[in-house]
C-alpha cells in the first residue's frame, strides 16, 4: 500500500485548527522578470487561507484580541504585494507565508497568487503553495 502524501502530523495539525481566509484580494503589483513587466504594475489576485491553532484562537470572552484578526492577513498580503518590485510570484508568496508564520497562533497557510492579464485566452496564471511551521521535534 502506498502511504498518503499528507503525514499524520500534518493531518493532525490541520484538524486542530480553524481557518481564516482572504479570498480574491485584487491588487496592482510591481512584478515580473520581463522588461515590459517592469514598466507598469500588473493586476494580481491573492487567495490566502491561514490555519490557526484552536488552542490559541478560541475566544473565551468574545474578544478580537483572542483570535487572529483578518486585518493581519490582509495587511500582510498588501504590505508585500505593494512593496518593491519582485520578479517571481513564488518569491512574493514565500514572503507572505514567512510573515504569516511569524504570528504565534498561525501554524500553516495556503497561499496562491494569480496574474490575470497575461494571456487573452486564459483567466489567470499563477502559483500556490503550503507553508508550515517546522515541527517542534524537527
C-alpha positions in Angstrom: 0.0 0.0 0.0 1.3 3.5 -0.9 1.2 5.9 2.0 -0.8 9.1 1.7 1.3 12.1 0.9 0.0 14.0 3.8 1.7 12.9 7.0 -0.2 12.1 10.1 1.5 15.0 11.8 0.3 17.5 9.2 -3.2 16.0 9.2 -3.5 16.3 13.0 -2.1 19.8 12.9 -4.8 20.9 10.4 -7.5 19.1 12.3 -6.7 21.1 15.4 -7.1 24.4 13.6 -9.7 26.7 12.4 -9.1 28.5 9.1 -9.4 32.2 8.3 -9.2 33.4 4.7 -8.9 36.3 2.4 -10.4 35.5 -0.9 -9.9 37.2 -4.3 -7.9 40.1 -3.0 -7.1 42.2 -6.1 -4.1 44.5 -6.2 -1.9 46.2 -8.7 1.6 44.7 -8.1 5.0 45.6 -9.5 6.1 42.1 -10.5 7.7 40.3 -13.4 11.0 39.3 -14.9 10.5 40.7 -18.4 11.3 44.3 -19.4 7.7 45.0 -20.4 6.5 43.8 -17.0 8.8 46.4 -15.3 7.0 49.3 -17.0 3.7 49.2 -15.0 2.1 47.2 -12.2 0.1 44.1 -13.1 -3.3 43.0 -11.8 -3.0 40.2 -9.3 -5.4 38.2 -7.2 -4.4 36.6 -3.9 -6.2 33.9 -2.0 -4.8 33.1 1.4 -6.1 30.6 4.0 -4.3 30.7 7.4 -4.7 27.8 9.7 -4.9 28.9 13.3 -4.4 26.7 16.3 -7.8 26.4 18.1 -5.9 26.3 21.4 -4.6 29.8 20.5 -7.7 31.2 18.8 -10.8 30.0 20.7 -12.3 33.1 22.3 -13.4 32.9 25.9 -14.7 36.4 26.1 -15.8 37.1 22.5 -12.9 39.5 22.0 -10.9 40.3 18.9 -7.7 40.1 20.9 -8.3 36.4 21.4 -8.2 35.5 17.7 -6.1 36.2 14.6 -7.6 39.3 13.1 -8.5 39.1 9.4 -6.8 42.5 9.0 -3.4 40.9 9.9 -3.8 38.5 7.0 -5.0 41.2 4.6 -2.4 43.7 5.7 0.4 41.1 5.3 -0.6 40.4 1.7 -0.9 44.2 0.9 2.5 45.1 2.5 4.4 42.5 0.4 2.4 43.0 -2.8 2.8 46.8 -2.7 6.4 46.7 -1.7 9.4 46.9 -4.0 9.3 45.2 -7.5 9.6 41.5 -7.2 10.4 39.2 -10.2 8.6 36.0 -9.3 5.2 35.1 -7.9 6.9 32.3 -5.9 9.1 34.9 -4.1 6.1 37.0 -3.3 4.1 34.1 -1.9 7.2 32.9 0.1 7.5 36.3 1.7 3.8 36.5 2.6 4.0 32.9 4.0 7.1 33.7 6.1 5.4 36.8 7.7 2.1 34.9 8.4 4.0 32.1 10.2 5.7 34.7 12.5 2.3 35.1 14.2 2.2 32.6 17.1 -1.2 31.2 16.5 -0.8 30.6 12.8 0.6 27.1 12.2 0.1 26.8 8.5 -1.1 28.7 5.4 -2.0 28.1 1.8 -1.2 31.0 -0.4 -2.0 31.4 -4.1 -1.3 34.3 -6.4 -2.6 34.9 -9.9 -1.7 37.3 -12.7 -4.9 38.0 -14.7 -3.7 40.0 -17.7 -1.0 37.7 -19.2 -2.8 35.7 -21.9 -6.0 36.7 -23.7 -7.3 33.2 -23.7 -6.7 32.4 -20.1 -8.4 33.8 -17.0 -5.2 33.7 -14.9 -1.8 32.1 -14.4 -0.3 31.6 -11.0 1.2 29.6 -8.3 0.2 28.2 -4.9 2.0 26.6 -2.0 1.5 25.4 1.5 3.6 26.9 4.3 4.0 25.1 7.7 5.8 26.0 10.8 8.6 23.4 11.5 7.5 20.6 13.7 8.6 21.1 17.3 10.7 18.0 17.2 12.3 18.7 13.8 
